[in-house]
Amino acid sequence: MCSSDLGLGLSISRHLVERMGGRIWVESDAGRGSLFAFELPAPAPAATVPRPSSVSVNLRGLRALVCDGDATNRLILREMLGGWGAAVDEVAAAGEIARRLDRERYDILVVACDLAAGGSELVRTVRAQHAAGRLIVLVIAADATPADDATRLTLGITAVLVRPIKRRDLLEALSLALGAADWNAERARRAAPSVEPRHLSILVADDAEDGRLLVAAYLADSGHTVDFAADGAQAIATATGARYDIIFMDLEMPEVDGLAATRAIREHERAAGAPPASILVLTAHALPEYEERALEAGANGILVKPIRKPTLLDAIARATEPTPPAPTRVHVAVTPTVAPLVPGFLANRKKDAQAARSSLRRRDFHALWVLAHTMKGLGSSYGFDGISDIGGDMERAAQAHDEAALGHSIDALDRYLSQVDYSVAS
């Protein structure tokens, strides 16, 4: 850059800084160079009310009824509410609500309706039979108007949420409702059918004593029966001599490694006609080939060390979940323009799910955030709003380094992809 160019740049900079009420200066040292600096006055930041950063809800023991004419929207709400522990039922028609509420006890009603076009009468009918202290009512609307606030207060609607539903908005509405003075969450939980906690038989095979002691500490207050094996041979002898619900199998053990032990246990189960245990391989290697080897040996999955207590408990919960019912189909109508691209788009999302699991095992939260952010932006562009919503949930979980929530989001993506089909809109 020539000196005339530098002088012109400095003149423009000085003009801009002085127009904004600031000052600009230069400090020079012979042989060392020059330092250019400026100061600008800045107004005091406006007072803001920060949104809570750690809102959470526990809906375990509560039942939710979702009413929406769109199957995809019902699926999204089911995933959100179910992820927080609620038992969720669905109806497509508003006329079904009264019948279901009369027949069964629900704690939460989420209904998509237009309050100005019959929706308020629907809620009024519900409230005539179910007081605000016994049933939380959330309305999903295409938009919100000032009149909706008056209607909400008059009818005892907990919140009116505008599409597209954001996970945080639903979370905060439920959190406020559960904390309201007229809502007795404990009474609702006691009224729900009690479920006895399942006590599991767990075998932990690890040649490292410190590893065995750590798992023992994690499960000390779980109520489960936990046995230990110090090597692969002992793991085979123990697992074939008793029935275990879950086996945590270290990959690298002397003499008989975890893969050989897993194959031997699976062979014994087949020969004896015994129900298979859920075998999870423990390894410090997060590379995909290690998971492939574990699955080929007969394992149900892997856990990457170091293993934290929430990760272990979540793995136990997943391993003992009942087999879900056959999934209902989710139908999407796509435009003629994108229709030729949809098969490749969905195939790439299946690859995303595999890549996400690999990144989660490595705890590569940045890679997960990038993948989720891309998925959130692309889904609705192709007509698949459910993919965008799952991407948004995954993005937030990646930012929070929430491994359990990431696992649930990846499971939700797998389920959505297995359920979705499409046709070309006319």
Secondary structure, DSSP 8 states (H G I E B T S, - for coil): --HHHHHHHHHHHHHHHHHTT-EEEEEEETTTEEEEEEE-------------SS-----TT-EEEEE-S-HHHHHHHHHHHHHTT-EEEEESSTHHHHHHHHHS--SEEEEE--IIIIIHHHHHHHHHHS-TTT-EEEEEESS--HHHHHHHHHHT-SEEEESS--HHHHHHHHHHHHTSTT--HHHHHHHS--------EEEEE-S-HHHHHHHHHHTTTS--EEEEESSHHHHHHHHHHS--SEEEEES--SSS-HHHHHHHHHHHHHHHT----EEEEEES---HHHHHHHHHHT-SEEEESS--HHHHHHHHHHHT---------EEEEE-TTTGGGHHHHHHHHHHHHHHHHHHHHHT-HHHHHHHHHHHHHHHHHHT-HHHHHHHHHHHHHHHTT-HHHHHHHHHHHHHHHHHEEEEE--
